[in-house]
């Protein structure tokens, strides 16, 4: 079994999918993975999405993820 991320590490702004899989709390792991998958799918669809749209969508999603994580920390999710 891989070692779990520390409390500090699991809240770092940028995590890859392997790091996300090492988050002990399943709710937080699901939040992080949902957003990682969304951004990954945008990247894979690069032939249908302009660079400007890619940047706009990913930046928008980073903000949504931050909000969800803050709500999670406050016990709202």
Biopython code that builds the backbone (N, CA, C, O; Angstrom):
import numpy as np
from Bio.PDB.StructureBuilder import StructureBuilder

atoms = [
    (1, "UNK", "N", (0.842, -1.183, 0.000)),
    (1, "UNK", "CA", (0.000, 0.000, 0.000)),
    (1, "UNK", "C", (0.884, 1.242, 0.000)),
    (1, "UNK", "O", (1.894, 1.310, 0.701)),
    (2, "UNK", "N", (0.488, 2.199, -0.785)),
    (2, "UNK", "CA", (1.239, 3.449, -0.849)),
    (2, "UNK", "C", (0.966, 4.270, 0.411)),
    (2, "UNK", "O", (-0.076, 4.139, 1.053)),
    (3, "UNK", "N", (1.910, 5.093, 0.729)),
    (3, "UNK", "CA", (1.786, 5.962, 1.894)),
    (3, "UNK", "C", (0.776, 7.072, 1.597)),
    (3, "UNK", "O", (0.772, 7.645, 0.508)),
    (4, "UNK", "N", (-0.076, 7.367, 2.575)),
    (4, "UNK", "CA", (-1.050, 8.454, 2.431)),
    (4, "UNK", "C", (-0.336, 9.799, 2.411)),
    (4, "UNK", "O", (0.729, 9.956, 3.008)),
    (5, "UNK", "N", (-0.924, 10.753, 1.730)),
    (5, "UNK", "CA", (-0.386, 12.114, 1.751)),
    (5, "UNK", "C", (-0.619, 12.717, 3.130)),
    (5, "UNK", "O", (-1.564, 12.355, 3.831)),
    (6, "UNK", "N", (0.242, 13.625, 3.500)),
    (6, "UNK", "CA", (0.052, 14.335, 4.761)),
    (6, "UNK", "C", (-1.116, 15.314, 4.617)),
    (6, "UNK", "O", (-1.575, 15.582, 3.506)),
    (7, "UNK", "N", (-1.585, 15.835, 5.727)),
    (7, "UNK", "CA", (-2.665, 16.826, 5.720)),
    (7, "UNK", "C", (-2.297, 18.011, 4.830)),
    (7, "UNK", "O", (-3.120, 18.489, 4.049)),
    (8, "UNK", "N", (-1.080, 18.471, 4.952)),
    (8, "UNK", "CA", (-0.610, 19.613, 4.159)),
    (8, "UNK", "C", (-0.523, 19.261, 2.679)),
    (8, "UNK", "O", (-0.957, 20.039, 1.829)),
    (9, "UNK", "N", (0.029, 18.103, 2.368)),
    (9, "UNK", "CA", (0.211, 17.699, 0.970)),
    (9, "UNK", "C", (-1.109, 17.547, 0.218)),
    (9, "UNK", "O", (-1.198, 17.904, -0.956)),
    (10, "UNK", "N", (-2.126, 17.024, 0.882)),
    (10, "UNK", "CA", (-3.392, 16.764, 0.182)),
    (10, "UNK", "C", (-4.119, 18.048, -0.220)),
    (10, "UNK", "O", (-5.025, 18.012, -1.053)),
    (11, "UNK", "N", (-3.725, 19.187, 0.372)),
    (11, "UNK", "CA", (-4.342, 20.463, 0.037)),
    (11, "UNK", "C", (-3.461, 21.329, -0.870)),
    (11, "UNK", "O", (-3.791, 22.485, -1.136)),
    (12, "UNK", "N", (-2.347, 20.775, -1.343)),
    (12, "UNK", "CA", (-1.517, 21.534, -2.277)),
    (12, "UNK", "C", (-2.339, 21.848, -3.517)),
    (12, "UNK", "O", (-3.229, 21.086, -3.895)),
    (13, "UNK", "N", (-2.035, 22.970, -4.142)),
    (13, "UNK", "CA", (-2.851, 23.423, -5.270)),
    (13, "UNK", "C", (-2.837, 22.443, -6.437)),
    (13, "UNK", "O", (-3.889, 22.147, -7.005)),
    (14, "UNK", "N", (-1.671, 21.941, -6.799)),
    (14, "UNK", "CA", (-1.565, 21.063, -7.957)),
    (14, "UNK", "C", (-1.125, 19.676, -7.528)),
    (14, "UNK", "O", (-0.042, 19.495, -6.973)),
    (15, "UNK", "N", (-1.984, 18.700, -7.793)),
    (15, "UNK", "CA", (-1.659, 17.299, -7.536)),
    (15, "UNK", "C", (-1.900, 16.507, -8.814)),
    (15, "UNK", "O", (-2.810, 16.819, -9.582)),
    (16, "UNK", "N", (-1.087, 15.489, -9.040)),
    (16, "UNK", "CA", (-1.352, 14.610, -10.177)),
    (16, "UNK", "C", (-2.284, 13.490, -9.721)),
    (16, "UNK", "O", (-2.585, 13.374, -8.533)),
    (17, "UNK", "N", (-2.736, 12.670, -10.661)),
    (17, "UNK", "CA", (-3.714, 11.649, -10.312)),
    (17, "UNK", "C", (-3.156, 10.604, -9.340)),
    (17, "UNK", "O", (-3.905, 10.058, -8.530)),
    (18, "UNK", "N", (-1.866, 10.323, -9.410)),
    (18, "UNK", "CA", (-1.269, 9.371, -8.468)),
    (18, "UNK", "C", (-1.280, 9.947, -7.053)),
    (18, "UNK", "O", (-1.574, 9.235, -6.093)),
    (19, "UNK", "N", (-0.965, 11.216, -6.924)),
    (19, "UNK", "CA", (-0.998, 11.855, -5.607)),
    (19, "UNK", "C", (-2.427, 11.896, -5.068)),
    (19, "UNK", "O", (-2.658, 11.644, -3.886)),
    (20, "UNK", "N", (-3.368, 12.209, -5.927)),
    (20, "UNK", "CA", (-4.771, 12.256, -5.502)),
    (20, "UNK", "C", (-5.219, 10.894, -4.976)),
    (20, "UNK", "O", (-5.961, 10.819, -3.996)),
    (21, "UNK", "N", (-4.775, 9.831, -5.615)),
    (21, "UNK", "CA", (-5.158, 8.484, -5.159)),
    (21, "UNK", "C", (-4.622, 8.172, -3.767)),
    (21, "UNK", "O", (-5.076, 7.221, -3.131)),
    (22, "UNK", "N", (-3.665, 8.959, -3.285)),
    (22, "UNK", "CA", (-3.072, 8.739, -1.961)),
    (22, "UNK", "C", (-3.685, 9.629, -0.879)),
    (22, "UNK", "O", (-3.153, 9.723, 0.227)),
    (23, "UNK", "N", (-4.805, 10.281, -1.201)),
    (23, "UNK", "CA", (-5.539, 11.059, -0.194)),
    (23, "UNK", "C", (-6.409, 10.088, 0.588)),
    (23, "UNK", "O", (-7.223, 9.367, 0.011)),
    (24, "UNK", "N", (-6.234, 10.073, 1.891)),
    (24, "UNK", "CA", (-6.931, 9.105, 2.739)),
    (24, "UNK", "C", (-8.444, 9.331, 2.753)),
    (24, "UNK", "O", (-9.211, 8.374, 2.652)),
    (25, "UNK", "N", (-8.872, 10.571, 2.877)),
    (25, "UNK", "CA", (-10.291, 10.892, 2.989)),
    (25, "UNK", "C", (-10.970, 10.756, 1.621)),
    (25, "UNK", "O", (-10.625, 11.468, 0.679)),
    (26, "UNK", "N", (-11.921, 9.852, 1.522)),
    (26, "UNK", "CA", (-12.543, 9.558, 0.226)),
    (26, "UNK", "C", (-13.323, 10.741, -0.341)),
    (26, "UNK", "O", (-13.348, 10.931, -1.557)),
    (27, "UNK", "N", (-13.951, 11.528, 0.502)),
    (27, "UNK", "CA", (-14.715, 12.691, 0.025)),
    (27, "UNK", "C", (-13.774, 13.708, -0.618)),
    (27, "UNK", "O", (-14.046, 14.188, -1.719)),
    (28, "UNK", "N", (-12.687, 14.038, 0.045)),
    (28, "UNK", "CA", (-11.711, 14.964, -0.504)),
    (28, "UNK", "C", (-11.069, 14.379, -1.759)),
    (28, "UNK", "O", (-10.863, 15.085, -2.746)),
    (29, "UNK", "N", (-10.758, 13.098, -1.715)),
    (29, "UNK", "CA", (-10.171, 12.432, -2.883)),
    (29, "UNK", "C", (-11.127, 12.521, -4.077)),
    (29, "UNK", "O", (-10.687, 12.779, -5.197)),
    (30, "UNK", "N", (-12.418, 12.314, -3.853)),
    (30, "UNK", "CA", (-13.410, 12.407, -4.934)),
    (30, "UNK", "C", (-13.495, 13.818, -5.512)),
    (30, "UNK", "O", (-13.600, 13.985, -6.727)),
    (31, "UNK", "N", (-13.450, 14.818, -4.659)),
    (31, "UNK", "CA", (-13.476, 16.211, -5.124)),
    (31, "UNK", "C", (-12.274, 16.480, -6.007)),
    (31, "UNK", "O", (-12.406, 16.997, -7.117)),
    (32, "UNK", "N", (-11.112, 16.129, -5.511)),
    (32, "UNK", "CA", (-9.878, 16.397, -6.259)),
    (32, "UNK", "C", (-9.850, 15.636, -7.584)),
    (32, "UNK", "O", (-9.446, 16.188, -8.607)),
    (33, "UNK", "N", (-10.281, 14.361, -7.567)),
    (33, "UNK", "CA", (-10.250, 13.545, -8.776)),
    (33, "UNK", "C", (-11.272, 14.024, -9.801)),
    (33, "UNK", "O", (-11.003, 13.983, -11.002)),
    (34, "UNK", "N", (-12.426, 14.472, -9.354)),
    (34, "UNK", "CA", (-13.446, 14.993, -10.274)),
    (34, "UNK", "C", (-12.881, 16.150, -11.086)),
    (34, "UNK", "O", (-13.061, 16.204, -12.302)),
    (35, "UNK", "N", (-12.208, 17.061, -10.426)),
    (35, "UNK", "CA", (-11.646, 18.222, -11.116)),
    (35, "UNK", "C", (-10.436, 17.846, -11.966)),
    (35, "UNK", "O", (-10.250, 18.382, -13.058)),
    (36, "UNK", "N", (-9.621, 16.932, -11.469)),
    (36, "UNK", "CA", (-8.486, 16.470, -12.272)),
    (36, "UNK", "C", (-8.989, 15.842, -13.567)),
    (36, "UNK", "O", (-8.454, 16.134, -14.636)),
    (37, "UNK", "N", (-10.005, 14.989, -13.494)),
    (37, "UNK", "CA", (-10.568, 14.335, -14.675)),
    (37, "UNK", "C", (-11.150, 15.353, -15.655)),
    (37, "UNK", "O", (-10.956, 15.231, -16.865)),
    (38, "UNK", "N", (-11.850, 16.339, -15.146)),
    (38, "UNK", "CA", (-12.423, 17.371, -16.005)),
    (38, "UNK", "C", (-11.324, 18.088, -16.794)),
    (38, "UNK", "O", (-11.419, 18.233, -18.013)),
    (39, "UNK", "N", (-10.296, 18.528, -16.096)),
    (39, "UNK", "CA", (-9.203, 19.233, -16.777)),
    (39, "UNK", "C", (-8.452, 18.319, -17.740)),
    (39, "UNK", "O", (-8.019, 18.758, -18.805)),
    (40, "UNK", "N", (-8.300, 17.075, -17.374)),
    (40, "UNK", "CA", (-7.636, 16.110, -18.242)),
    (40, "UNK", "C", (-8.451, 15.906, -19.524)),
    (40, "UNK", "O", (-7.883, 15.849, -20.615)),
    (41, "UNK", "N", (-9.751, 15.799, -19.400)),
    (41, "UNK", "CA", (-10.609, 15.630, -20.577)),
    (41, "UNK", "C", (-10.559, 16.848, -21.491)),
    (41, "UNK", "O", (-10.596, 16.709, -22.714)),
    (42, "UNK", "N", (-10.477, 18.022, -20.915)),
    (42, "UNK", "CA", (-10.324, 19.239, -21.732)),
    (42, "UNK", "C", (-9.015, 19.167, -22.513)),
    (42, "UNK", "O", (-8.971, 19.481, -23.702)),
    (43, "UNK", "N", (-7.972, 18.757, -21.844)),
    (43, "UNK", "CA", (-6.673, 18.645, -22.506)),
    (43, "UNK", "C", (-6.723, 17.643, -23.657)),
    (43, "UNK", "O", (-6.156, 17.890, -24.721)),
    (44, "UNK", "N", (-7.395, 16.521, -23.449)),
    (44, "UNK", "CA", (-7.497, 15.500, -24.492)),
    (44, "UNK", "C", (-8.325, 15.973, -25.683)),
    (44, "UNK", "O", (-8.167, 15.473, -26.797)),
    (45, "UNK", "N", (-9.205, 16.933, -25.441)),
    (45, "UNK", "CA", (-10.082, 17.443, -26.496)),
    (45, "UNK", "C", (-9.498, 18.700, -27.137)),
    (45, "UNK", "O", (-10.239, 19.549, -27.632)),
    (46, "UNK", "N", (-8.197, 18.816, -27.127)),
    (46, "UNK", "CA", (-7.539, 20.034, -27.597)),
    (46, "UNK", "C", (-7.808, 20.358, -29.066)),
    (46, "UNK", "O", (-7.705, 21.517, -29.466)),
    (47, "UNK", "N", (-8.148, 19.362, -29.867)),
    (47, "UNK", "CA", (-8.428, 19.650, -31.278)),
    (47, "UNK", "C", (-9.757, 20.384, -31.459)),
    (47, "UNK", "O", (-9.982, 21.003, -32.499)),
    (48, "UNK", "N", (-10.632, 20.321, -30.462)),
    (48, "UNK", "CA", (-11.938, 20.986, -30.534)),
    (48, "UNK", "C", (-12.033, 22.225, -29.658)),
    (48, "UNK", "O", (-13.055, 22.911, -29.652)),
    (49, "UNK", "N", (-10.977, 22.509, -28.925)),
    (49, "UNK", "CA", (-10.997, 23.633, -27.989)),
    (49, "UNK", "C", (-9.809, 24.542, -28.296)),
    (49, "UNK", "O", (-8.668, 24.086, -28.370)),
    (50, "UNK", "N", (-10.088, 25.816, -28.472)),
    (50, "UNK", "CA", (-9.003, 26.765, -28.731)),
    (50, "UNK", "C", (-8.143, 26.921, -27.476)),
    (50, "UNK", "O", (-8.563, 26.562, -26.376)),
    (51, "UNK", "N", (-6.953, 27.452, -27.652)),
    (51, "UNK", "CA", (-6.059, 27.676, -26.517)),
    (51, "UNK", "C", (-6.690, 28.619, -25.502)),
    (51, "UNK", "O", (-6.598, 28.400, -24.295)),
    (52, "UNK", "N", (-7.328, 29.664, -25.999)),
    (52, "UNK", "CA", (-7.975, 30.625, -25.093)),
    (52, "UNK", "C", (-9.107, 29.977, -24.309)),
    (52, "UNK", "O", (-9.266, 30.228, -23.114)),
    (53, "UNK", "N", (-9.885, 29.149, -24.980)),
    (53, "UNK", "CA", (-10.989, 28.458, -24.306)),
    (53, "UNK", "C", (-10.448, 27.451, -23.292)),
    (53, "UNK", "O", (-11.004, 27.288, -22.206)),
    (54, "UNK", "N", (-9.366, 26.786, -23.657)),
    (54, "UNK", "CA", (-8.727, 25.847, -22.733)),
    (54, "UNK", "C", (-8.306, 26.560, -21.449)),
    (54, "UNK", "O", (-8.589, 26.090, -20.347)),
    (55, "UNK", "N", (-7.640, 27.676, -21.600)),
    (55, "UNK", "CA", (-7.184, 28.443, -20.436)),
    (55, "UNK", "C", (-8.385, 28.919, -19.616)),
    (55, "UNK", "O", (-8.372, 28.824, -18.389)),
    (56, "UNK", "N", (-9.404, 29.422, -20.273)),
    (56, "UNK", "CA", (-10.591, 29.903, -19.563)),
    (56, "UNK", "C", (-11.263, 28.768, -18.787)),
    (56, "UNK", "O", (-11.598, 28.932, -17.614)),
    (57, "UNK", "N", (-11.459, 27.624, -19.434)),
    (57, "UNK", "CA", (-12.127, 26.498, -18.780)),
    (57, "UNK", "C", (-11.318, 25.939, -17.616)),
    (57, "UNK", "O", (-11.870, 25.636, -16.558)),
    (58, "UNK", "N", (-10.016, 25.804, -17.812)),
    (58, "UNK", "CA", (-9.198, 25.257, -16.723)),
    (58, "UNK", "C", (-9.100, 26.234, -15.555)),
    (58, "UNK", "O", (-9.164, 25.817, -14.398)),
    (59, "UNK", "N", (-8.946, 27.525, -15.838)),
    (59, "UNK", "CA", (-8.901, 28.506, -14.752)),
    (59, "UNK", "C", (-10.219, 28.535, -13.984)),
    (59, "UNK", "O", (-10.236, 28.626, -12.757)),
    (60, "UNK", "N", (-11.303, 28.457, -14.713)),
    (60, "UNK", "CA", (-12.623, 28.425, -14.077)),
    (60, "UNK", "C", (-12.748, 27.193, -13.181)),
    (60, "UNK", "O", (-13.284, 27.275, -12.075)),
    (61, "UNK", "N", (-12.255, 26.063, -13.661)),
    (61, "UNK", "CA", (-12.341, 24.843, -12.868)),
    (61, "UNK", "C", (-11.427, 24.891, -11.649)),
    (61, "UNK", "O", (-11.796, 24.384, -10.589)),
    (62, "UNK", "N", (-10.232, 25.493, -11.776)),
    (62, "UNK", "CA", (-9.348, 25.634, -10.604)),
    (62, "UNK", "C", (-10.086, 26.392, -9.501)),
    (62, "UNK", "O", (-10.000, 26.032, -8.327)),
    (63, "UNK", "N", (-10.806, 27.436, -9.884)),
    (63, "UNK", "CA", (-11.550, 28.224, -8.896)),
    (63, "UNK", "C", (-12.671, 27.407, -8.267)),
    (63, "UNK", "O", (-12.888, 27.475, -7.057)),
    (64, "UNK", "N", (-13.381, 26.637, -9.083)),
    (64, "UNK", "CA", (-14.450, 25.776, -8.558)),
    (64, "UNK", "C", (-13.884, 24.752, -7.584)),
    (64, "UNK", "O", (-14.473, 24.489, -6.535)),
    (65, "UNK", "N", (-12.737, 24.176, -7.938)),
    (65, "UNK", "CA", (-12.121, 23.191, -7.058)),
    (65, "UNK", "C", (-11.725, 23.835, -5.729)),
    (65, "UNK", "O", (-11.959, 23.257, -4.667)),
    (66, "UNK", "N", (-11.134, 25.017, -5.781)),
    (66, "UNK", "CA", (-10.752, 25.722, -4.546)),
    (66, "UNK", "C", (-11.981, 25.970, -3.671)),
    (66, "UNK", "O", (-11.930, 25.774, -2.457)),
    (67, "UNK", "N", (-13.078, 26.400, -4.283)),
    (67, "UNK", "CA", (-14.310, 26.662, -3.534)),
    (67, "UNK", "C", (-14.836, 25.379, -2.889)),
    (67, "UNK", "O", (-15.226, 25.380, -1.722)),
    (68, "UNK", "N", (-14.844, 24.291, -3.653)),
    (68, "UNK", "CA", (-15.320, 23.019, -3.108)),
    (68, "UNK", "C", (-14.441, 22.543, -1.952)),
    (68, "UNK", "O", (-14.947, 22.026, -0.957)),
    (69, "UNK", "N", (-13.145, 22.716, -2.081)),
    (69, "UNK", "CA", (-12.235, 22.301, -1.010)),
    (69, "UNK", "C", (-12.472, 23.159, 0.237)),
    (69, "UNK", "O", (-12.469, 22.640, 1.353)),
    (70, "UNK", "N", (-12.674, 24.449, 0.056)),
    (70, "UNK", "CA", (-12.965, 25.324, 1.202)),
    (70, "UNK", "C", (-14.283, 24.930, 1.861)),
    (70, "UNK", "O", (-14.378, 24.895, 3.088)),
    (71, "UNK", "N", (-15.295, 24.635, 1.056)),
    (71, "UNK", "CA", (-16.575, 24.167, 1.606)),
    (71, "UNK", "C", (-16.400, 22.847, 2.337)),
    (71, "UNK", "O", (-17.009, 22.628, 3.385)),
    (72, "UNK", "N", (-15.582, 21.979, 1.797)),
    (72, "UNK", "CA", (-15.303, 20.693, 2.444)),
    (72, "UNK", "C", (-14.635, 20.920, 3.806)),
    (72, "UNK", "O", (-15.011, 20.297, 4.799)),
    (73, "UNK", "N", (-13.652, 21.807, 3.843)),
    (73, "UNK", "CA", (-12.944, 22.093, 5.092)),
    (73, "UNK", "C", (-13.889, 22.667, 6.149)),
    (73, "UNK", "O", (-13.725, 22.411, 7.341)),
    (74, "UNK", "N", (-14.879, 23.447, 5.702)),
    (74, "UNK", "CA", (-15.854, 24.045, 6.622)),
    (74, "UNK", "C", (-16.955, 23.061, 7.005)),
    (74, "UNK", "O", (-17.804, 23.373, 7.839)),
    (75, "UNK", "N", (-16.943, 21.877, 6.401)),
    (75, "UNK", "CA", (-17.959, 20.866, 6.709)),
    (75, "UNK", "C", (-19.245, 21.056, 5.939)),
    (75, "UNK", "O", (-20.274, 20.493, 6.311)),
    (76, "UNK", "N", (-19.210, 21.843, 4.867)),
    (76, "UNK", "CA", (-20.417, 22.090, 4.095)),
    (76, "UNK", "C", (-20.663, 21.022, 3.035)),
    (76, "UNK", "O", (-21.769, 20.919, 2.506)),
    (77, "UNK", "N", (-19.661, 20.244, 2.726)),
    (77, "UNK", "CA", (-19.821, 19.156, 1.738)),
    (77, "UNK", "C", (-19.703, 17.814, 2.409)),
    (77, "UNK", "O", (-19.809, 16.781, 1.747)),
]
sb = StructureBuilder()
sb.init_structure("model")
sb.init_model(0)
sb.init_chain("A")
sb.init_seg("    ")
for serial, (resi, resn, name, xyz) in enumerate(atoms, 1):
    if name == "N":
        sb.init_residue(resn, " ", resi, " ")
    sb.init_atom(name, np.array(xyz, "f"), 0.0, 1.0, " ", f" {name:<3s}", serial, name[0])
structure = sb.get_structure()
